[in-house]
Amino acid sequence: MAFKEASRMLTRYFLLVGIGAFGFAVGCAGTLDDPDRFRPDAEAAPVATATPAPAASCGDVEVSIVRLRCSSCHGATGGTAGLDLETPGVLARLADKRTVDGTARLVVKGNAESSALFTKLGKTPPFGSRMPTGTPLSDSDIACVKAWIDAAQ
């Protein structure tokens, strides 16, 4: 009798742990809107390379467009193609790095037209599929990404 009770309790325990682990694994809603608010000393430790906003109407392109629309596939853990578009400092980190197949540079500061990060947003990218998958960026968002890369130093 005691064995059956212990077995039943152990089964319940593993079931609850399994449900909890599953909920934790798939329950992540995505990215944070303001990850800097969780930094212990955000004022004393600014992001090393700040890129000026290209235009007032675009706002912070890295946060409002790139992280919001791209980081679900290209997150901080490396994401698709090992591309991290979630961690702050995207332009500085990707500047002059090559695409996985080596045919293009991911970001050419000051030249969006030569940057794979920008050309992949168009209707007919020079290689691979249009990004993001699913609903494409609006023309105004694409223009903001272009201005953001063009303004990079």
Phi, psi and omega in degrees: 000316180295325179295318179297318180296316179296320179296318179296317179294320179295320177298315178298318180300309181295325177296314178295318178297317179297315178297318178297316179296317178297315179298320178294317184292319183256354184276355180294125183284351181128233185253162176277144176289326182222077183295337181296336181293344179265358177286137184296327183220067186299326181291320184277343183234071179290161177298135188301319183239108178265136177252128180296147177294135183292327180202153182301323183289339181274332183068210180273095185301320182301320181276308190283337180242301187297306181294317184295316187261343187247332190286348177294330175257326183247068185270184186296339180274010177112325174052194179298135181061018180068021186262117180261107177250018181254318182293135180305149179091033184305308184300313181296321183288326184264354183303126176063011173278152182268155173293167182304319181276357176078006185277344183211164174267139181296310179224127171248103184305131179083002182213083182298322183299336179260006183256123179300326179304325179274313186295335178289349180276343184286168182297323179230083181296155182294343177204153177065198182263159175296144177241150352287160176292160183081228182287120180290162175295152175289161178301323181290323176294320178297319178297323178293319177297318178299312180297323180298313180290318180299328182278349183292141180254000000 
